[in-house]
Amino acid sequence: MPLSAGAAKASAAAVAATAIGRYRWTICALLFFITTINYMDRQVIGVLKPVLQRELGWTEIDYGNIIFFFQLSYAAGYLTMGRFMDRVGVRLGLTLAVIGWSLATLAHGLIRTVVGFCAARFALGIAEGGNFPAAVKTISDWFPARDRAVATGVFNAGSNVGAMLTPLVVPWVTVTLGWPAAFYVMGLLGFVWLVFWLRIYRLPEQHPRLSTRELTYIRSDPVLPEEQVSWLSLLRYRGTWAFVTGAVMTAPVWWFYLFWVPDFLFRTHGLSLTKLGPPLIVIYILADIGSIGGGWVSGALIRSGADVIVAREIALLLCALLVVPIFLAPRVDSVWLATLLIGVAAAAHQGFSANNFTLVSDTLPRNAIASVVGIGGLAGGIGGMVAAEIVGHVLQYTGSYIPLFAWASCAYLVTVGIMHLILPRHLSGVRSFGSSRP
């Protein structure tokens, strides 16, 4: 039977993709899995918060301080690791980062004091700061511009899978073997991943399994060419400031979801440790959909002929609008309605994040991408650090999540407005603030 026009087009696209090759998605899969492990390692403490508070006698302020030290070091780690990845390359750089954070995760199981946990979280944050600069740099090396937001969304979906798997694995390990074992199990996963990374990863031009046709496709619309870029000169680029704005304004909201949503469900709806799993799974499945979907939206706009910057801004605005209803989450009686509101907001955040990360590879030279991601990570980490202290004090003295969810609901629209003022109208004006805005 003859194919319909749509089916014929889909079939032709599938044949073309097969002819080009898909090895770049193997590299993306590696990034997805390490991002999953990265988030499992950091999220263990959020799932175990009620247990650790009971057994170790933490107050809300103690927990806020522990998160503060992680955010402090994560910010510093993002900055230093970003520059490090640009200098030594992601193969060696990410290897060292994974070894560092896996050892730090293992160390959590040996500690019993607040000071000790602050020190362990500080070490964890320094090393974990290397993951996203390395991943974004790798995507820029392995994907053309029209596919980068989707690829970023795919690897970034690992953060949601990690946050989803943690409340499934950690309670079972904790009930069976005790809470220290949860940290030991998570810490060992990074070393397993390293075996595959070291065997598989090379730059596209050096990879023996990459076809010439796929390499040509990857380089069909590359990022800005490499050039000597100093730290200070990075501040001339509009993309740097737009990315930093997006990070500092919205990353603290994501940290709030990661470290306090389990406690919100426990405190507001009475969910025990073993019953947290289903709501958190729903939240992070939705976040996965948003991560990939947000990247797909801007990619589809680019393929239809839209300017790259315009396409990214439209996707950012759509994501910002989807976050707004989250202010209702602490006001509803149904745990599943609250879960849905948080899940949609988490999906929107991840779609927002995928496009914000991709703006860096759209607007910066290739050998500066990880450095700029590091600068944005520093800004986001400082924002998250301050937010951790504020959240801890708000909960300690008011016991209410209402003002916290209200803050989350409006943060993204404000951010999009500021980013729009910074970014040029078209891709041709990205280089510096000396460029005209067409």
C-alpha positions in Angstrom: 0.0 0.0 0.0 1.3 3.5 -0.7 2.6 5.5 2.2 1.0 8.7 3.4 3.0 11.9 3.0 3.7 12.0 6.7 4.7 8.3 6.9 6.9 8.7 3.8 8.6 11.8 5.3 9.2 9.9 8.6 10.6 6.9 6.7 13.0 9.1 4.7 14.2 10.8 7.9 14.8 7.5 9.5 16.8 6.3 6.5 18.8 9.5 6.4 19.6 9.2 10.1 20.7 5.6 9.7 22.9 6.5 6.7 24.6 9.4 8.7 25.2 7.3 11.8 24.1 7.6 15.4 27.3 7.1 17.4 26.9 10.6 18.8 24.0 9.4 20.8 26.2 6.8 22.5 28.2 9.7 23.8 25.0 11.4 24.9 24.0 8.2 26.7 27.2 8.2 28.7 26.5 11.8 29.8 22.9 10.8 30.7 24.1 8.0 33.0 26.8 10.0 34.8 24.3 12.8 35.3 22.0 10.2 36.8 24.7 9.1 39.2 25.7 12.7 40.0 22.2 13.5 41.2 21.7 10.2 43.1 24.9 11.0 45.0 23.7 14.5 46.0 20.1 13.5 46.5 20.6 10.8 49.1 20.8 13.3 51.9 17.4 14.8 50.9 15.7 11.5 51.0 17.3 10.6 54.3 16.6 13.9 56.0 13.8 12.7 58.3 16.0 9.7 59.3 19.1 11.7 59.9 17.3 14.4 61.8 15.8 11.7 64.1 19.0 9.7 64.6 21.6 12.5 64.7 19.4 15.3 66.2 19.6 17.8 63.4 17.5 21.0 63.5 16.2 22.7 60.4 19.0 25.2 60.6 21.6 22.4 60.9 20.2 20.9 57.7 20.2 24.3 56.0 23.9 24.7 57.0 24.8 21.4 55.5 23.1 22.2 52.3 24.8 25.7 52.4 28.3 24.1 52.5 27.4 21.9 49.5 26.2 24.9 47.5 29.3 26.9 48.5 31.6 24.3 47.2 29.5 23.4 44.2 29.6 27.0 43.1 33.4 27.0 43.5 33.7 23.6 41.8 31.6 24.8 38.9 33.9 27.7 38.3 37.2 26.0 38.7 36.1 22.7 37.0 34.7 24.6 34.0 38.1 26.2 33.3 39.8 22.9 34.0 37.6 21.1 31.4 38.5 23.7 28.8 42.2 23.3 29.6 42.6 19.5 29.9 39.6 18.2 27.9 36.6 16.3 29.1 38.0 12.8 29.0 40.6 13.4 31.7 38.7 16.2 33.4 35.4 14.3 33.9 37.3 11.2 35.0 39.0 13.1 37.8 35.7 14.8 38.8 33.9 11.4 39.0 36.6 9.9 41.2 36.5 12.8 43.5 32.7 13.0 44.1 32.4 9.2 44.4 35.0 9.1 47.2 33.2 12.0 48.9 29.9 10.2 48.7 31.4 7.1 50.3 32.8 9.3 53.1 29.3 10.3 54.2 28.6 6.9 55.6 31.5 7.2 58.1 30.3 10.6 59.6 28.0 11.3 62.6 28.4 15.1 63.3 27.0 18.1 61.6 30.5 19.5 61.1 31.6 16.2 59.5 28.6 16.3 57.1 29.4 19.9 56.2 32.9 18.8 55.3 31.8 15.8 53.3 29.2 17.9 51.4 31.9 20.5 50.7 34.1 17.9 49.1 31.2 16.5 47.1 30.2 19.9 45.8 33.8 20.7 44.5 34.0 17.5 42.4 30.3 17.4 41.3 30.8 20.9 39.9 32.6 19.3 36.9 29.7 17.3 35.6 27.7 20.0 33.8 30.6 22.0 32.3 32.0 18.8 30.9 28.7 17.6 29.6 27.7 20.8 27.9 31.2 21.1 26.3 30.9 17.5 25.1 27.5 18.1 23.5 28.9 21.2 21.7 31.7 18.9 20.3 29.4 16.1 19.2 26.2 17.7 18.0 25.2 20.5 15.5 23.3 23.5 16.8 19.9 22.3 15.7 20.3 19.1 17.8 22.1 20.5 20.8 19.1 21.5 22.9 17.5 18.0 22.5 20.8 16.3 23.3 21.3 18.6 26.3 17.7 17.8 27.4 18.5 14.0 27.1 21.6 14.1 29.3 20.0 16.6 31.6 17.1 14.1 32.0 19.6 12.0 34.0 19.2 14.5 36.8 15.5 13.7 37.0 16.1 9.9 36.7 18.7 10.2 39.5 16.3 12.1 41.7 13.6 9.5 40.8 15.7 6.4 41.5 17.1 7.7 44.8 13.8 7.5 46.8 13.3 4.0 45.4 16.8 2.6 46.2 17.7 4.5 49.3 14.7 3.6 51.5 15.2 -0.1 50.7 18.9 0.0 51.3 18.4 2.0 54.5 15.7 -0.4 55.9 17.8 -3.4 55.0 21.4 -2.3 55.8 21.1 1.0 57.5 21.6 4.6 56.3 25.4 4.5 56.0 25.1 1.7 53.4 23.0 4.0 51.2 26.0 6.3 50.8 28.3 3.4 50.1 26.1 1.9 47.4 25.7 5.3 45.7 29.5 6.1 45.9 30.4 2.9 44.1 28.3 3.6 41.0 30.7 6.3 39.7 33.6 3.8 39.5 31.5 1.4 37.4 30.6 4.2 35.0 34.3 5.2 34.6 35.1 1.8 33.0 32.7 2.6 30.1 33.8 6.2 29.8 37.5 5.5 29.5 36.9 2.7 26.9 34.5 4.7 24.7 35.1 8.5 24.8 37.3 10.3 22.3 36.9 13.6 20.4 34.9 13.2 17.2 37.9 13.7 14.9 39.9 11.1 16.8 37.2 8.5 17.3 37.7 5.2 15.3 34.0 4.3 15.4 32.7 7.5 14.0 31.9 7.6 10.3 33.0 10.4 8.0 29.4 11.2 7.2 28.4 11.5 10.8 31.5 13.7 11.5 30.4 15.9 8.6 26.9 16.2 10.0 28.3 17.1 13.5 30.4 19.9 12.0 27.7 21.1 9.6 27.0 24.2 11.8 29.6 24.3 14.5 29.8 26.6 17.5 31.9 29.8 17.1 35.5 28.9 16.2 38.2 28.5 18.9 40.0 31.7 19.8 42.1 32.9 22.7 39.7 33.9 25.4 40.7 35.3 28.8 38.5 35.2 31.8 37.7 38.9 31.6 37.0 38.8 27.9 34.3 36.2 28.5 32.3 39.0 30.2 32.0 40.8 26.9 29.7 38.1 25.5 26.0 38.6 25.8 25.6 34.8 26.1 27.7 34.8 29.2 25.5 37.3 31.0 22.2 35.7 29.7 23.3 32.3 31.0 24.5 33.6 34.3 21.2 35.4 34.8 19.2 32.2 34.0 21.4 30.2 36.4 21.4 32.6 39.4 17.7 33.2 39.3 16.4 29.6 38.7 19.0 27.2 40.0 18.0 27.9 43.6 14.5 26.9 42.8 15.7 23.5 41.5 17.8 23.0 44.7 14.7 23.8 46.7 12.8 21.0 44.8 15.7 18.6 45.3 16.4 19.1 49.0 13.0 20.1 50.4 10.2 18.5 48.4 10.6 15.2 50.2 10.3 17.0 53.5 7.3 19.0 52.1 5.5 15.8 51.3 6.4 14.3 54.7 5.4 17.4 56.7 2.3 18.5 54.7 0.8 15.2 53.7 2.3 12.8 56.3 4.1 10.6 53.8 6.6 8.2 55.5 10.1 7.4 54.1 8.8 4.2 52.3 5.8 6.1 50.8 7.7 9.0 49.3 8.6 7.0 46.2 5.5 7.2 44.0 5.0 11.0 44.2 8.7 11.7 43.6 8.7 9.3 40.7 5.8 11.2 39.1 7.5 14.5 39.7 10.8 13.4 38.1 9.1 11.5 35.2 7.4 14.8 34.3 10.7 16.6 34.7 12.3 14.1 32.2 9.5 14.9 29.7 10.1 18.6 30.2 13.9 18.3 29.8 13.6 16.6 26.4 10.5 18.5 25.3 11.9 21.9 26.1 14.9 21.1 23.9 12.7 19.7 21.2 10.6 23.0 21.1 13.6 25.2 20.3 15.1 22.6 17.9 11.8 22.4 16.0 11.6 26.2 15.7 15.2 26.3 14.3 14.5 23.5 11.8 11.4 25.5 10.7 13.6 28.5 9.9 13.5 30.5 13.2 16.6 32.3 14.3 18.5 30.4 17.0 18.2 33.1 19.6 14.5 33.7 18.9 13.8 30.0 19.1 15.6 29.7 22.5 13.7 32.7 23.9 10.3 31.3 22.9 11.1 28.0 24.6 12.3 29.8 27.7 9.1 31.8 27.9 6.8 28.8 27.5 8.7 27.1 30.3 8.4 30.1 32.5 4.6 30.2 32.1 4.3 26.6 33.1 5.9 27.2 36.4 3.5 29.9 37.6 0.7 27.5 39.1 3.2 26.0 41.6 2.2 28.7 44.1 -0.9 26.5 44.7 1.1 23.4 45.8 1.0 24.1 49.6 -2.6 25.2 49.5 -4.2 22.1 48.1 -5.3 19.1 50.2 -4.7 16.4 47.7 -1.1 14.9 47.7 -1.5 14.0 44.1 -2.7 17.4 43.0 0.3 18.9 44.8 2.5 16.3 43.2 1.2 17.3 39.7 1.8 21.0 40.3 5.3 20.4 41.5 5.9 17.9 38.6 4.8 20.4 35.9 7.0 23.1 37.5 10.0 20.6 37.6 9.4 19.8 33.9 9.3 23.4 33.0 12.5 24.1 35.0 14.3 21.3 33.1 13.1 22.5 29.7 14.3 26.0 30.7 17.6 24.6 31.8 18.2 22.7 28.6 17.7 25.9 26.5 19.7 28.0 28.9 22.7 25.6 28.7 22.4 25.5 25.0 22.6 29.3 24.7 26.2 29.0 25.8 27.2 26.7 22.9 25.2 29.0 20.6 27.0 32.1 21.5 30.5 31.3 22.8 33.7 30.0 21.2 34.2 26.3 21.5 37.2 26.5 23.9 35.3 28.8 26.3 32.0 26.8 26.7 32.9 24.9 29.8 34.4 28.1 31.4 31.2 30.0 30.9 29.1 27.1 32.2 31.4 27.2 35.2 30.8 31.0 35.7 27.0 30.4 35.5 27.4 27.5 37.9 29.2 29.7 40.3 26.4 32.2 40.2 23.7 29.5 40.5 25.6 27.9 43.4 25.8 31.2 45.3 22.1 31.7 44.7 21.4 28.2 45.9 23.7 28.7 48.9 21.8 31.9 50.0 18.5 30.2 49.3 19.4 27.2 51.5 19.9 29.5 54.4 16.7 31.4 53.8 14.6 28.3 53.3 16.0 26.8 56.5 15.2 29.9 58.5 11.8 30.4 56.9 10.8 26.8 57.9 12.4 27.0 61.3 10.5 30.2 62.3 7.3 30.0 60.3 6.9 26.3 59.6 5.2 27.2 56.3 6.0 26.4 52.7 3.6 29.0 51.2 6.1 31.8 50.8 8.7 29.5 49.3 6.4 28.1 46.6 5.2 31.7 45.9 8.9 32.7 45.2 9.3 29.7 42.9 6.2 30.6 40.9 7.4 34.0 39.7 11.2 33.5 39.5 11.2 32.3 35.9 9.1 35.0 34.3 11.3 37.7 35.9 14.3 35.8 34.6 13.0 35.6 31.0 12.4 39.4 31.0 15.9 40.1 32.1 17.4 37.6 29.6 15.5 39.2 26.8 17.0 42.6 27.6 20.5 41.1 27.5 20.3 38.9 24.4 20.4 40.2 20.9 17.4 40.0 18.6 19.3 37.6 16.3 22.3 35.3 16.4 24.5 37.9 14.5 24.7 40.1 17.6 25.9 37.6 20.1 29.6 38.4 20.3 29.8 41.4 22.6 28.0 44.3 24.1 29.7 46.4 21.5 27.7 44.7 18.8 24.5 46.3 17.6 21.2 44.8 18.3 19.6 44.2 14.9 
